Amino acid sequence: MAPKSFSFPGIFPALLASSLALLLLPTPIIAVHDYHDALRKSILFFEGQRSGKLPPDQRVKWRRDSALRDGSTAGVPTLLPHPTFSFFTTLGSPVKSFMPFDVYFVFQVDLTGGYYDAGDNVKFGFPMAFTTTLLAWSIIDFGRNMGPELKNAVKAVKWSTDYLLKATAKPGVVYVQVGDAYSDHSCWERPEDMDTLRTVYKIDNAHPGSDVFNFADKHRGAYSSSLHAAVCPFYCDVNGYQDELLWAAAWLHKASRKRAYREYIVKNEVVLRAGDTINEFGWDNKHAGINVLISKEVLMGRADYFESFKQNADGFICSILPGITHPQVQYSPAYSNYLSHANKAVPCGERSASPALLKQLAKRQVNYILGDNPLGMSYMVGYGSRFPQRIHHRGSSLPSVAAHPGRIGCKAGSRYYLSSSPNPNLLLGAVVGGPNVSDAFPDSRPYFQESEPTTYINAPLVGLLAFFSAHP
């Protein structure tokens, strides 16, 4: 993995720009796509990204347990003055012993689990939280369309939330990253063999970061301001912390319906710049998502006091219409569904964005990813007859533990990285960055921008595929 792009979907704006360009040109022959198969594989991808102790029902069999000591370097030395210990004699009788001196214990933090964000072995909390939210949003809006895959989608969310609960369990502290990115990126090794630094990074009262709502609202600031050397240039919060606070409040209001969160949103709309930079949506810039999420309340006739958010969302929708588009935007049927239920369309000057048009645009983009593109190849691993074979992903490109039980060291993996051979382990469902600006796709590991998959590319695609599997 290398420094990440700041726009969503993160590392394939060229793919989206090409997709939008196709909307203005004669359409090539369109294949009939199996959206349910693509949905199944897009969810399965997350099992290949798991960190920690793998469960008995793990379906990606070439993966094994990894990073089982994550958090051990975050131990907290605790002083116990003159402690009293209880122990048992060989006869089973309890005996108390008083220690006449102070003792220090180091209580370790359990930070096992969660997801590796991309083709490396680092756990970045900032994009992981975004990935989890988008997966959950997909289930909320389109879970009824997932059929038997719903249970697997829920498991994908839970694998992440279990980890995030650990990372936020200590009052006043949020653990935001496990693994030194520079140490990790200097090696090409399986997660099962990791011997790179598993440094734990945290934010606290002295080092603010807006990642957990109550803590974040009290100690406002971008987490990358406190941890710049560790998280930049990989996942800097370039857009600022304001959108994270509104994003959190919007979801807390949706989940709890508490008046306090509604009042917080209204009160802080201007202060936290709700209408700023909504021409993109991703792990760094959440403004478009905030406005679309809150707009549902207005469209359903439940919250006129959020009308300004609907106006922002309408402006965003108009900006992505062909001819006046921003290439970093990925379409979603979510807003079109909200419009359909409210029997409304979005006026865009002389044009109108109807629910049917928005669904058509979203479907065109999904089909582009699945193979309706100039190269006639799918950008999802394992979907279709032609797909990426040499993705920028350590676990996929190195022999599995079953095939090669011996350890493959940090630099010993370089020959696999540079090899022209296909990856030995298929990371089914992984969606890569996609073609470059000239619509070429090198299918080569060193070209990470084109060939690396990420969790936050797949997460919103789950909802899209669920919708189109039910509405082909």
Disulfide bonds with the S-S distance in Angstrom:
Cys187-Cys410 1.93
Cys232-Cys236 1.80
Cys318-Cys348 1.97
